Amino acid sequence: MAWDGEKPLLLLIGSSARRSREFILQTVSRRYALWLLQPAPTTWEEPYVVGSTVVDNTRHEPLIEAARRVAAEHEVAGVFCYDEGLVTPAAHVSQALGLPGNTPEAVVACRDKNATRTAMEEAGVAQPASIGVRSLGEAREAAEKLGFPVVVKPRGLAGGMGVRKADGPEEVESAYLAASGASYPGVPVFEVSVLVEEYVDGPEISVDAVFFEGECIPLAVARKQVGLAPFFEEIGHEVDAADPLLSDPELLDALRRSHAALGFHTGVSHTEFRLTSNGLRLMEVNARLGGDMIPYLGHLATGVDVAMAAADVAAGRRPDTTAVHRKAAAITFLYPEQDIEIESVTVHEDRFSPEIHSATVMADPGAVLRLPPRGYISRYARVIALSDSVAEARAALSRAPEIVGLVGRPVVEPNR
């Protein structure tokens, strides 16, 4: 990308997976020049960046030094990051360069679910009871103390990875093994690595909200669909521009108090709740844009560009949060019925109904997809619908398996 020097420059810490994150660079690069810092040379990111530095972006010191070299030659407006494994290093960079953002301590408190629970308890924000454990024996004791059913989850992961429900004592071991065995690049491993939590029932939602100069504005409320029980794999989301939760006083209060308790004051966060019969229960706070294309769904539904809002705040600019239309956008992710090696995935565009916005292949030939607990987020395709109502979008997505064809060979592990 040619750079005339007129666009403000943002340091982009990591680029993450192309299929699920390219839309962010497509939109943000229209207003900002992006300088990418990551361990490998640019590939698919090339059209969206004006420069890059090859550096280990998981380590604070070399990353800060590389950022300072860029800042010595160009005026840098801010630091931009949407990768779960890199938000802490990015916070160190913004702090070192005196740029807008949250402290590393605030970001760590969001990423560490145990620290989040402690902060919420002190702030009086409603949440499930939680006990950190470091062994299977401690997990069993915690489950008995809380009472069944319980949820067993990794302390530092997101997106439902390694999260499993245990309905009784006989299921605690498999749940603990799933939680303690899950990992993600750049995510720290804690000595007390697993949380055993009270199970709270009710629909799950996530909120992408922007925080700027003391204001908190929800931009997209996503109603989550979860599957592959007893795991909590996220298989779809629905975003409605007319969702009453966007202006719900209880939700706004929970967002403000939870983020104040964590020290998060600048940026877009992704917060997850359950809507229980006794009110909201906060599940987790993530110091980044939501995954699973949720910011994109928000843009389709309301016209508010959530990714651009995150970039604006990173640059110290007030974001435009004015909705321009009211639509409903939904996404469903397609999973194989068993562990398979992909032979082909084919999108049949001739089978699109008017409500189908797009369908995207997410797994290449030769890829092996394993279902939990052997693997997570093992999706072969996604389908997005856009309509005037959630009901219409949901109905259109019910035909998603007909829209995307899958051919694969079953994979059987030697010890199974």
N, C-alpha and C positions, 0 to 999 in steps of 0.2 A: 504493500500500500504506500502510495506517495504521500508525503507529509509536507505541508506548506508552512508548518510551524504555528498556524493560527488556532488549531484545536488544542484545548488543554490536554496535557499529557498525564495519563494514569499508568502507574506501574501495576501490571497484571501478574499476580503470583499464581502460576500454574494455569493450565487450560482445561484439564480434566477430559472426560470422554466426549468425543465429537458428536456422537448421535444424540446425546441428551443435553449438551451444553452449547452447541454451535449457535443456537438462536441468541444466546446472550452476547456473543461477540458480534454477530450480525447487527444487532440493534445498537449496542454501546459504541461501536466503532464509527457510527454515523455522526456522533457528537464529540467523541474523544479520540485522541491518538493513544494507542496502547503499546506499551513496551513490555514484552513478555520475559519473565524470569523463570526458567525451568531447567531441569537437568539435561534435556535433549534439544537439538536444533528444531526450529519450527518445521512443521509439515502442513497439516490442514489449516493451521492458524495463519499462515502466510498472508492471505488477502486482508486480514483484519488488524495486523500489527504493523507498526512503523519501525520497529527494532526489537532485538531480543538479546538476552545474555544467557549463556549456558552456565548454570550454577546449581548446586545442591540447594533446592529451596525448602528442604525440611530442616536445615540447620540455621539457626538465627544469625550467627556471626558471619559466615560467608555470604548469606543472603543480604544482610545489612550492608556489607562492604560493596557488593555488586550494585545495590540500589544507590549507594552514595556516589559511585562512579557515574551512574546515569545522571543523577541529580547535579553533579559537577559540570556536566556539559549541556543539560537541558533543564528548563524550569518544570518541576514536577508538581502537579496539582493534588495528587492523592494516590492512595494505594487501593487496589481493587482485587477482591478474592472471593470466589464462590465455592472453592473446593474444601470439603469437610476436613481433610487431612492437613490443610495448609493455612487455615484461618489464624492459628496461633502465631506461626512465623510471620504472617502478613501484619498482624498487630504489632509485633516487635519492630517491623520496618517502619510503619507509620509513626510509632512512638519515637524511634531513633531520628527520623527526619522531621519531626515536629509537624506532621500532617494530620488532617482530621481522622478520627477513628476512636475506637475503644481501647482501653489498656489491655495488655496481654493477660493480666489477672482476670479481667472481666470475661474475656473470651475463654480462658481456661475454665472458669466457673460455669460457663454455658456447656462446654464440651464434656466436662466431668459430671456425670449424672448424680453422683453422690454429693458433690459440692452444690449442685443445683437444688437437691432435696434439702440440704442444710440451710441454704439461703431462703428457700421458700418457707420452711418451718419458722425461721426467725421473723419473716415478713408477714406471717399469717395467711399465706396464699394456700388455698385448698389443694391437696394433692394426695396420692395414695401413700399409705405407710410404707416405709422402705428400710431394709436392713442390708448393709454391705457384708459380704462373706468372702473368705479366702480359701474355702475347702468345701468338699461335698458334705462333710459332717456338719459344718456351720450352716450350710444351705438347708439341710434337713431340720436343724434346730430352729432356724429362722422361719421356715415354712410352718412348722408346728406352732410357733409363737403367734404368727399372723393369722393362721387359720386358712384352710383350703376353700376355694382354689387360690393359687398364687401365680404371679408372673415372675419368671426368672430371666434376667437380661444382662448383657454386657454393660459395664460401667461407662465405657467411652464411645460406643458405636451409635449409629443412627440408622434410619430407614428400615427398622424392624429386623436388622441383621442379628441373628442369634437369640431373638426373643421368643420365649416359649411359655405356654400356660401349663401348669401342673395341677390337675384336678384332685390328686391324692398323693399320699406318701410314695406310692410305687412309681410315680412319674417324675419325682424330684431329680433322680440321678440322671436320666436322659436330658432333662431340661438344663441341669447344671453343666453337663458335658457340652451341650449345644452352645450355651452362653459363654463358657470359658474357652471354647475352641474357635469362636468366630473372631475374625480380625479384618483390618482395613489398613492400607498403606498410610503411614504418617500418624496413625492413632496410637497414643501411648498405651503401654500395658501397665496396669496398676497392680500393686501387691494385693489389695482388696479389689479384685477384678470383676466381681459379679454382684448384682443386686437382686435380692428377693423382695418382691413387693406385693402388697395387697392388690387383689384383682378388683377392678372397678368396671362395672358393666355400662353399656350405653354407646351410642354412635361416637365415632372418632372424627375429629376435625383438625385441620392445621390452619394457621393464620400467618400469612406473610405481611408484616407491618413495617412501616418506615418510621424511624426515630430521627428527629432533627430539631435542634434548638429547643428541647423540652417538650416537643409535640410527639404524639404517637398516633399514627393514622393506619388502620387496617386497610390493606390494598386488595387482598384476595383471601377469602375463606374457602377452603377446600374440604368437602365432605369425603372422607376416605372409605374405600372398600378394602377389606382385609380378607385374605384367603389362606389356603393350605394349612388349616388348623391341624395340630394345636399351635402352630407357629403363627406369626403375625405378619405375613408377607403382604406388602402393599400392592394390590392388584388393580387399583383404579382410583380416580378422584373426580369429583364434580364441583365446578365453580359456577355460582350463579350471581350475576351482578345485582340481583334483587334480594340476596340473602339477608334476612333481618339481623343476623349476627354482626354484620358490618357496622351496625350502629347500636349494638346491644350494650347497655351500661355495665352489666356484670363482666362481660368479656373485656371491654375497654379498661375497666378497673383492674382486672387480673393481669392484663398486658402491662399496664403502667407499673403496678406494684412489683410484679415479678422482675421486670427489667431493671427497675431502680434498685432492687435488692441485689441483683447480679452486677450492677455497675455498667450496664449496657445502655448507651445514650445516643449513639450515632451509627446509622446504617439500617439495613433491612435484615430482620430476623425471621426465623421460621419456628413458630411455637405450636406445640401439639397439645390438645385437650381431649378429654372425654366428656360428653354431655350426659351426666348421670341423673338419676331421679332426684338426687340431692343437690344438683347444681354442677357447675364446672369443676373439673379436676385437672390440674395442670400435669401433663406427662413429661414434657421436656422442652427446652429452649435451645435452638441452634443459631449460632452467630453467623448466619449466612442466608442467602437465597434458598428457597425450598427446592428440592429435587423433583424428579418425576415430571418435569415440564410444568409444574404448578405455576410459576411466574408467567409462562407462555399462555396457559389457560386463562389466567387473570387478565392478560392483555387482550385476548380474544373476547372475553366476556364483557369487559368494561372499557377497553381502550386505554386504560392506564398501563403504561409500560413499567412493570415492576423492576425489571433488570436495569432500565435507565434510571429509575428512582434510586437504586442502590449506587449506581455510578455517580449520579449527581451529588448525593450525600457524601460519598468518598472524596469528591472534589470540593466540598464545602458549599455546595449550591443547594438552594431550596428546590425540592423536586415538585413536579407538576402531578398532582394527585386527583385531578378533576376527571370524573368519569364522563365519557362522551357517548356511550350507548349502553344498553342493558340486554345482554345475551346470556346464554348458558353454554358453558363449554365443559366437556367431559373427556376423560381418557381412560382406556382400558389396556392392560398389558396382558399379552398372551403367553402362557406357560405350557410346556409339554406335559403330557399326562404321566410321564415317567422319565427317568434319566435317559438322555439320548445324545447321539452324535449327529449334528446337523448335516444333511445332504443338500437341502435347498429350502429356501423360504421365498414365497412368491406372493406379491401383492396383486390382486385382481381388481384393477380400477374400474372395470366394466360392471362390477357388483356394488359400486358405491351408490348409496341413496343420497338425496339432496343434503341430508344433515351431516354426512361424513365429510369432515374437513381434510383429513389426511390419514395415510397408513404408512408406517415406516418399518423396514426390516431392522432387527436389532442383533441378529446373530448370523455369522458368516458360515459357509460350508466348512466342515471340519471342526467347528466349535463343539465342545462337549458341555451340555447343560445338565446340571444336577440339582435336584430338588432338595429342600431342607430335610435334615440338617447337613447333608453332604455338600450343599451349595446354596447360595442365596442370590436373589434378584436374577434368576435364570430365565430371562424373557427372550422369546424369539421375535416378537413384534409388538408394536403399539398402534392403536387406532384412536384418533381424536374426532369427536363430533362437536358441531356448533349449531345451536338452534335457538329458538325463542323461549324454550322452557327446558328444565332439567328432564322432565318426563320424556320429551321428544328426543333429547340427546341420548338418554339411557336406552330408549327403545332402539335407536339406530345402532348403538354399540352392542346390543344383544346379538347382532349378526356378525360381529367381528371375526369369529372363527371361520365363517364362510368367505370373508373378504381376503384373509391371508392364509395361504396354503402352506403346510409344513410337511416335509419329508425327512425322515431321520431313521437311524439305526439304534435300537435299544442298547444301553450300556449297562452291563452287569459287572459289579466289582468282584474280584476273585474270591473275597472272603464272604460274599453274600450267598 
